[in-house]
């Protein structure tokens, strides 16, 4: 792959941790004087912030994911020179689109930034004179249709363009809601299970009325096929987070889809000025690193990766099931975060501790282990995500959970 740095031993870098990998790369790239006194490996300790073991997954408030050394190398390589951001934006988009087999691509400021500039594109692609007018005044009453079950905090990124969200529940209501002011149909892939209108019907109606569709698929990789699947289904624009399973920069994402809409999205975002997305600046480093992340993700041996995750789960299972009444189950969410997770169950009459108390004790220990509930995993059991664990951290997680449950045994 084009970004592999032969001088970086990936296994050694991972064992050293992100700080160690960053220090190695900075030295090899001759970046920042080698005599710098800036405490790179101990930066969080210097700030008085404790690091954590991430048994929760690719959670935004925890930093998303960790960039592997080859992506860090790409980021650092891009930081060594000046370049035309508009030209870079175009070339990187072309490379990503070609690699994924989609019509066009744009690196955005995460999936949320992609929603904003994607909506702006849908509003302005027929009339570029509207670019400088966003957000549109309310009296224009430009409308975006969504299903009632598709309500999320990210709706604000749509509304920022000055459009009004119109909720529907059935196909009949959808057909009736469409009018001359309808500029887009918007949906969240993670809500598909709660939808009364299927994706096939949704796209079919949109095509019939020539209305652009935007799908949020932020956490829907893996599988790798998802990066082209929804465009192939007929969605005009699809957004993905770059800093989740693809392990690019956390503040990067992808907007994939129709070339005319992607070109309109570019007009509505940085580095161009006088538009609603001027503040959504994607650096040259993030563009190149996101390209590297796509190349890496597409080239990964995903079967081997799945086996590694299953091995981590097995290690934790072997440790915690030594405690009486403890049972486990592996679960894979059907849509977003589609990786194996571990559910742990115990009889609270024998092991007298609640799931919330276990969560607090894990988080309050040293090192802190953070867990959370992931969409699509139900509400039963205690959930552990293993795919963001660093090597050997599964032993730490399993041992700590075993100790907490054993101490609560009566």
KOLFIVO-522058 format. One record per residue (C-alpha): x, y, z; residue in one letter. Coordinates in steps of 0.25 Angstrom, whole numbers, plus 5000, padded with zeros to 4 digits. Layout:
<atoms>
XYZA
...
</atoms>
This chain:
<atoms>
500050005000X
500550144997X
500750195011X
501450085018X
502750135024X
503750025024X
504550085035X
503450075045X
503249935051X
501749935053X
501749825064X
502849905072X
502050035070X
500749975075X
501449915088X
502050055091X
500650115090X
500250235082X
501250325089X
502350235086X
501950225071X
501850375070X
503150395076X
503850295066X
503150355054X
503550495058X
504950455059X
504950375046X
504250495039X
505250595045X
504050665049X
504150755061X
505550775065X
506150645071X
506550725083X
505150765087X
504750765101X
503350745098X
502850625106X
502250545095X
502050405101X
501550465114X
500650575109X
499450535116X
500150515129X
500750655127X
499350705126X
498850635138X
497950545130X
497850395132X
497850305120X
496850195119X
496650055114X
495550065104X
494549945105X
493350035100X
493650045085X
493850155075X
493250265084X
493350405080X
493550455095X
494750355097X
495450395084X
494850305074X
495950215071X
497550215070X
498250235057X
499150125053X
500650155050X
500450155035X
499350265036X
500150345046X
501250335036X
500350385025X
499850505034X
501350545037X
501750535023X
500650625019X
501050725029X
502450745023X
502050835011X
501050945007X
500050904996X
498750954989X
497650904998X
496650914987X
497550834978X
497850734989X
496350724992X
496050684978X
497150584976X
496950514990X
495450504987X
495750444973X
496750344979X
495750304990X
494550294980X
495350204971X
495850114982X
494450094987X
493750084974X
492750204976X
492550324967X
493150434975X
493650454989X
494050574999X
494750565012X
493950645022X
494050685037X
493450545042X
492050495038X
491350605045X
492150705036X
491750625024X
490250635028X
490350785028X
491150805015X
490350685008X
489050765012X
489650895007X
489950814994X
488550764992X
487950914994X
488950974985X
489350884974X
488350934964X
488651074967X
490051114972X
489551254975X
488951194988X
490251154993X
490551295000X
489151305005X
489151185014X
488451175024X
487251205016X
486151295022X
484951225028X
484051285018X
484651205007X
484151075014X
485150985008X
484850845014X
485550715017X
484750585019X
485150475029X
484350365036X
483850395050X
484750285055X
485950345050X
486150455060X
487550485065X
488350595071X
489050605058X
487750665052X
488350805055X
489350785044X
488250775034X
487450895040X
488650985041X
488451005026X
487151075028X
486250955024X
485050895031X
484950755035X
483650685031X
483350545038X
482650435031X
482350295036X
481750215024X
482050215009X
480650285006X
481050395016X
482350405009X
481750424995X
480750525001X
481850605008X
482750624995X
482450764988X
483250874981X
483950914993X
484550774996X
486050784995X
486550655001X
486150525008X
486950485020X
487150365028X
488050295038X
488450155034X
488550105049X
487050135050X
486650035039X
486149935048X
485050035053X
484650085040X
483250065034X
483750105020X
484850005015X
486150065009X
485750004995X
484450084996X
485050205001X
486050214990X
485050174979X
484150284983X
485250384983X
485750344969X
484250354964X
484250494969X
485650534966X
485950574980X
487450554986X
487550454997X
488550465009X
488850345018X
489650345031X
490450225032X
491450275042X
491850145049X
491450045039X
492849995036X
493249885036X
492849815027X
493749885017X
492649865006X
491749965013X
492650075007X
492050054994X
490749974997X
489850085000X
490250174988X
490050044979X
488650034986X
488350164980X
488650264991X
489150394985X
490050434997X
490550345009X
491350395020X
492350315029X
493250345041X
494650335038X
495150325052X
494350195056X
494650065050X
495450125038X
496450175049X
496750305042X
496750445049X
495550455058X
495150595052X
495050535038X
494050465030X
493550425017X
492350485008X
492150384996X
491250394984X
490850464972X
491850554966X
490950674964X
490550674978X
492050654983X
492450774975X
491350854981X
491750804995X
493150864992X
492550994989X
491950995002X
493150965011X
494551005014X
495551045008X
494551135000X
493951255007X
492651315008X
491851185011X
491251115022X
492351015024X
493551105024X
493851065039X
493850915035X
495350925031X
495950795027X
497450805028X
498450755018X
498950655028X
497550605030X
497250585016X
498450505013X
498250425026X
496850395022X
497350345008X
498350255016X
497250205025X
496350165013X
497550095006X
497850025019X
496449985022X
496149925009X
497449845009X
497249785023X
497049635025X
495749655031X
495549505034X
496849505042X
496349635049X
495049565053X
495849445058X
496649535067X
495449605073X
494849465076X
496149425083X
496049545092X
494649505095X
495049365098X
496149415108X
495149505116X
494149385116X
495149295121X
495449385133X
494049435137X
493349295136X
494249245147X
493249325156X
492049245160X
490749275152X
491449365142X
491149335128X
491449395115X
490949425101X
491549475088X
490649575080X
490849655067X
489949775065X
489249765052X
489549895046X
490549995053X
491749955061X
491649815054X
492749745061X
492649645072X
492349695086X
492349615099X
491149605108X
491349565123X
490249515132X
490249475146X
489249435157X
489149565166X
488549475177X
489949405178X
490849515172X
490249635179X
490649755170X
489949825159X
490349855145X
490450005148X
491349975160X
492249885152X
492349995141X
492750095152X
493750005159X
494449975145X
494450125142X
494950165155X
496150065156X
497550085151X
497650085139X
496250125137X
495350035128X
494250105121X
493050025116X
491650065110X
490450005104X
490450005088X
489250015079X
488749885074X
489249805086X
487949805094X
487849835109X
488249705116X
489549675122X
490849755124X
491449795110X
492949795107X
493449835093X
494749775090X
495149835076X
495749965081X
496649895092X
498149895090X
498949765090X
498849695104X
497749795109X
496749685109X
497549615120X
497449735128X
495949755125X
495649605128X
496449605141X
495849735147X
494449685144X
494749545150X
495249615162X
494049705164X
493049595162X
493849495171X
493849605182X
492349625181X
492149475182X
491349425195X
</atoms>
